[in-house]
Amino acid sequence: MDYVPPSFNADGYNCPFCKAYAHVRWIGLYNGRNDFIDENITQAQCSKCSKSSIWRGTPVTDAPRAPFTWEMIFPRISSIPMPSEDLPEQCKADYMEARDIAAQSPRAAAALLRLLVEKLAQQFGEPGNTIDKNIGLMVQKGLPEKLQKAFDSVRVIGNAAVHPGIMDVEDNPEVVTSLFRLVNIIVEKMITEPKEIDAVFELLPDSRKAGIAARDTPKT
């Protein structure tokens, strides 16, 4: 099952303590909505390890009876998924640094992810090319449209994060969180799946592989 980050009032997610996907029991601890305090505290208990995270709700505006926005205040962890195990080593430091700072600076995280996909594009394109040219080269070689969109989304949003007036990712941090998922999708489709297919194919007897090669060799 894919990683499901903790979110308020969800039926289940990957526990920040035991990491397993589990049902969550929500228990209200404190309701401070009155003339002096406008804050709620809620506990989320994991059905697998029984440990509890603590969530705080605060009003989104100063208007009376405004809806709450919720954040997990204990434990303090990132809800962003870990990188794919097949992410190349030269990219993992960028991913983890972006993950560590995403909550404090979505702009910086987006810029780091843009650097990461530039390295991936060079791996699948040609060293020395710009990321844009390498994406175009991969498209010419048959890169599926969905992966092209993933590459270009991280590229454009990462560029926009450091150029004022194009896109303010600070106002929409959920977009940056989505970029991490796109990076893992790229790795899954371009590295993990081909590696798994090759590993199974290598189990075939050499005589069978030779027959397949002969079948697919153009006839003259």
C-alpha positions in Angstrom: 0.0 0.0 0.0 1.2 3.5 -0.8 2.2 5.8 2.1 -0.8 7.7 3.4 0.2 10.8 5.4 -1.5 11.7 8.7 -4.5 14.0 8.2 -7.1 15.3 10.6 -10.2 13.2 11.1 -9.1 10.6 8.6 -10.2 7.0 9.2 -6.7 5.8 8.8 -3.2 6.7 7.7 0.5 5.6 8.2 1.1 6.0 11.9 3.9 8.5 12.8 5.1 6.0 15.5 4.9 2.5 14.1 4.7 3.6 10.4 2.0 1.0 9.7 -1.2 1.9 7.9 -3.9 1.6 10.6 -7.3 2.8 11.7 -7.2 5.9 13.9 -9.5 6.6 16.8 -10.1 10.4 17.4 -10.7 11.6 20.9 -11.5 15.2 21.8 -9.4 16.4 24.7 -10.1 20.1 24.9 -12.6 22.5 23.4 -11.6 26.1 24.1 -14.0 27.9 21.7 -15.3 30.7 23.9 -15.0 34.5 24.3 -11.3 34.3 25.3 -9.8 31.2 23.7 -10.4 29.7 20.3 -8.6 26.4 20.2 -9.3 22.7 20.1 -7.0 19.8 21.1 -7.7 16.3 19.9 -5.9 13.0 20.3 -5.5 10.4 17.5 -4.8 6.9 18.7 -3.3 4.3 16.4 -5.2 0.9 16.5 -2.0 -1.0 15.9 0.5 0.4 18.4 -1.9 2.3 20.6 0.3 5.4 20.6 -1.4 8.7 20.2 -0.6 11.9 18.3 -1.9 15.3 19.4 -3.6 17.7 17.0 -4.4 21.4 17.5 -7.2 23.2 15.8 -7.1 27.0 15.3 -9.6 29.2 13.4 -8.6 30.1 9.9 -9.7 33.7 10.3 -10.6 36.1 13.1 -14.3 36.0 12.2 -16.7 34.6 14.9 -17.2 30.8 14.6 -14.7 30.5 11.8 -13.8 26.9 10.8 -10.7 25.4 12.2 -7.5 24.4 10.5 -5.7 21.4 12.1 -2.1 20.5 12.5 -0.3 17.6 14.3 1.7 19.1 17.1 3.0 15.9 18.5 5.1 14.2 17.3 6.7 16.8 15.1 7.4 14.8 11.9 7.1 15.4 8.2 4.0 13.9 6.5 5.9 13.8 3.2 6.6 10.3 2.0 10.2 8.9 2.2 12.0 8.7 -1.1 11.8 5.6 -3.3 14.5 3.0 -2.5 15.5 3.2 -6.1 16.1 7.0 -6.1 19.7 7.4 -7.3 22.2 8.1 -4.5 23.2 11.5 -6.0 19.5 12.6 -5.6 18.7 11.3 -2.1 20.4 14.1 -0.2 18.4 16.6 -2.2 15.1 14.8 -1.5 15.8 14.4 2.2 16.9 18.1 2.6 13.7 19.2 0.7 11.6 16.9 2.9 13.2 18.4 6.1 12.5 22.0 5.2 9.2 21.7 3.3 7.1 22.8 6.2 9.3 25.8 7.0 10.0 26.8 3.4 8.0 25.3 0.6 9.8 27.6 -1.9 13.2 26.1 -0.9 11.9 22.6 -1.0 10.4 23.1 -4.5 13.8 24.5 -5.7 15.6 21.5 -4.4 13.2 19.1 -6.1 13.7 21.0 -9.3 17.5 20.3 -8.9 16.7 16.7 -8.2 14.7 16.1 -11.4 17.4 17.9 -13.4 19.8 15.2 -12.2 17.3 12.5 -13.2 16.7 14.1 -16.6 20.5 14.1 -17.2 20.6 10.4 -16.3 18.0 9.6 -18.9 18.9 12.3 -21.4 22.3 13.6 -22.2 24.8 15.2 -19.6 25.3 18.8 -20.3 21.8 19.5 -21.6 19.4 21.7 -19.8 16.6 20.0 -17.9 14.1 21.4 -20.5 16.2 20.0 -23.5 16.6 16.6 -21.7 12.8 16.3 -21.1 12.3 17.1 -24.8 14.9 14.4 -25.7 13.2 11.9 -23.5 9.9 12.7 -25.2 11.5 12.0 -28.6 12.7 8.6 -27.3 9.2 7.7 -26.2 8.7 9.1 -22.7 5.0 8.6 -21.8 3.0 11.8 -21.6 2.1 11.3 -18.0 5.8 11.2 -17.0 6.5 14.2 -19.2 3.9 16.1 -17.2 5.5 14.9 -14.0 8.9 16.1 -15.0 7.6 19.4 -16.3 5.5 20.1 -13.3 8.4 19.7 -10.9 10.6 21.8 -13.3 8.2 24.7 -13.7 7.0 24.9 -10.1 10.6 24.6 -8.9 11.6 27.5 -11.2 8.6 29.5 -10.2 9.4 29.1 -6.5 12.5 31.3 -6.9 11.1 33.8 -9.3 8.7 36.2 -7.6 5.4 36.9 -9.4 5.2 33.6 -11.2 3.7 31.3 -8.6 3.7 31.8 -4.8 4.1 28.2 -3.4 4.1 29.6 0.1 0.4 30.2 -0.3 -0.2 26.7 -1.5 2.2 24.3 0.3 0.1 21.3 -0.7 1.4 21.8 -4.3 4.9 21.2 -3.0 3.9 18.1 -1.1 2.5 16.8 -4.4 5.9 17.3 -6.1 7.5 14.7 -3.7 4.9 12.2 -4.9 5.7 13.1 -8.5 9.4 12.4 -7.9 8.6 9.0 -6.5 6.2 8.2 -9.5 9.0 9.1 -11.9 11.5 6.8 -10.1 8.9 4.0 -9.9 8.1 4.1 -13.6 11.5 4.8 -15.0 13.8 2.8 -12.6 11.9 0.4 -10.3 9.5 -1.2 -12.8 12.1 -1.8 -15.5 14.5 -3.2 -13.0 11.8 -5.7 -11.8 11.0 -6.7 -15.3 14.7 -7.3 -16.2 15.2 -9.3 -13.0 12.3 -11.7 -14.0 13.4 -11.9 -17.6 17.0 -12.9 -16.6 15.4 -16.0 -14.9 14.5 -17.4 -18.4 16.8 -20.1 -19.8 19.4 -18.7 -22.2 18.0 -20.8 -25.0 14.6 -19.1 -24.6 16.1 -15.7 -24.5 18.0 -16.5 -27.7 14.8 -17.6 -29.3 13.1 -14.3 -28.3 16.0 -12.3 -29.7 15.9 -14.2 -33.0 12.1 -13.6 -33.2 12.5 -9.9 -32.8 15.5 -9.4 -35.1 14.4 -7.7 -38.3 14.5 -10.0 -41.3 16.5 -8.9 -44.3 
